[in-house]
């Protein structure tokens, strides 16, 4: 059991006051480890809120550097960080928010050669990426490794998310494979309202904290979507498919696949 310092009791007092969290729940948070894939629009609010909550260890995967166009939505990066590696910029802000948090950085692309090695030491994975090939890679790696994860995606004024635990519906249960290259625009092509990233990222952070504390019901076997233009939120029930290629009864995918990236995303990811 953690022997909380006076500063920690004060820092986490609003969690400790919650009947559903309390000291035991905060201890679980402090003992938890989370890997955030992508230090961009979604990874920024996820990392900030998990750090503030006291997640004991946060890993950040991103090969990119901060660009001026990122600052409209990637709130963990500041103007002074333009040109700096995103993982280093993010680590600086996390350390500034909460010295309790250990931060590990991976300035590299997540692909079939390193995914298992990177995710193996973390309790929970957060998908904060912005392209389909890597989303499928994260899904497949987590399913094969038995890791829980939070999926998130944003475009224009819309967002979607769900949480996967071993035995529940995965990304391939909903979408069998990535769309053809060029069929769906990326944020860099179609744009995104900056605040959408914050809306969805904080939902992913909340799901992560719920997972560790056991509070409430997770977004398993449910896809949450929203349209910020109308502020309409919708939860769509989904089922784990027995015929799913990766989590089904007789899976046909037994290795990680590096799908082709759209040309405009090759440099970014």
Secondary structure by P-SEA (a helix, b strand, c coil): cccccaaaaaaaccccccccccaaaaaaaaabbbbbccccaaaaaaaaaaaaacccbbbbbbcccccccccccccccccccccccaaaaaaaaaaaacccbbbbbbcccccccccccccccccbbbcccccaaaaaaaaaaaaaacccbbbbbbccccccbbbbccccccccccccccccccccccccccccccaaaaaaaaaaaaaaaaaaaccccccccbbbbbbccccbbbbbbbccccccccccccccccccccccccccccccc
